[in-house]
Amino acid sequence: MVLAGQTSSTADGSCSARALSARIGQPKNPDHLAIRLSGPAWHRTLFALGRCFPWILRAAWRAYHGKLPGILEAHLARTLFYDEAVREALETGGCEQYVVLGAGLDSRAYRFASLLKASHVKVFEVDFAATSRNKRARLNKARIECAHVEYVECDFLKEKFYTSLLSQGFDPKKRTIITWEGVTMYLNESVVRETCELVSTFAPGSTIIYDYVLPAFFENPSSLPGAKKHNDFVLKTGEPYTFGHKFEEYPAFIESCGLRVKTNVSASDLDARYLAESQTTSCCCSLPRERHVTPWYCIGQAIVP
């Protein structure tokens, strides 16, 4: 659950996963700011000790892998995928606004700050009030410049974030890239559909990227390798998964919302794209050689025609 004045437990967990894979393994996670935004004190202590004693980070990786196999790979692959999509939009001039829905501890607006400013792109981060305020406190403590970001506070299940966006200067007539990372699985179909239909009214060329899980993950976890262990862990956090798409049904859903599919990638696609080389490279740091994204994880990107 999201407690007053705190971030979501999953936001902290995702940040720590990115921080760990930014320091160890190949390819490394490009989120170099995750370590500075990591919340729990013992996480920061672990990363500080890891600079002098790399075996500590290797042990942490093996612990993650043993408890939740594929979770570090999923976070790594999604960071790489989203980074590529945002960078492409910025470098090709296909973006005038950038909206981060359910921003959590996402650092893309700060890692890409120079490019965003050079492209005169306005940035909006949307999230629960407690998570947003906690993040800003961490940014200030870490001395990460954030004046170029507009923070929009809302509860996706109870409020219309669009009204708040408009009040803070969002212009639907401008080409926009929307990243929705690690969020839809906690929502319901009506919220996801309403959001996609809203995006379809934005300027042509606008795009939305969101990751999703296969419904079997939470409906019948025993049908997917490793899913029961992961689902049990998710349930213990108090933030259960409640929404997903079957991979083959994502295109029809997107088209019914008035959008056009640009890409739809499965876990095996992500493996081939980002992890294939690591399977054939000799492992000099005692990490598992066979590394795969969790098989229920997918990412889709859609465009406003």
Disulfide bonds with the S-S distance in Angstrom:
none
